[in-house]
Amino acid sequence: MKKFKFNIRGNNYDVIVKYFEDGKAKVEVNGSPYHIEVERTTQETKTPILVRKDVKNPKGSHKIQKSGRGGANITAPLPGNIIQIFVKEGDSITKGDKILVYDAMKMENLIKAEKEGTVKSVKVQVGDSVLQGDVLIEME
């Protein structure tokens, strides 16, 4: 037997639970006996809800970034994985040439040259994971 005191909308109730089993109960509310059935509902979620902060891309992060040495760096616009590389050190490229393909957010993204130049060094390999802003290729 359990005793409870409730205040509902300014009204006080003394509740005594005399018996409770299999969703049926005998209760006494302010001295009046009641037979009640308790209905339990549970809400199950199969997939947890993840809360993440929005990723904010800096303005112009998808473009070739110029370095202070007169060359240019090609950086990753989003985090992802390198799938394919089309250039190697010493290659001459022209505007619009394919440079590499990488997977970001379950989508394949093709990076193309935005200007002419020579590949100074390739900083990544197929299968590498990169973060936003990481240097992929240095150009002269």
Secondary structure, DSSP 8 states (H G I E B T S, - for coil): -EEEEEEETTEEEEEEEEEEETTEEEEEETTEEEEEE--------SS-----------TTTTS-EE-TTS-EEEE-SS-EEEEEE---TT-EE-TT-EEEEEEETTEEEEEE-SS-EEEEEE---TT-EE-TT-EEEEE-
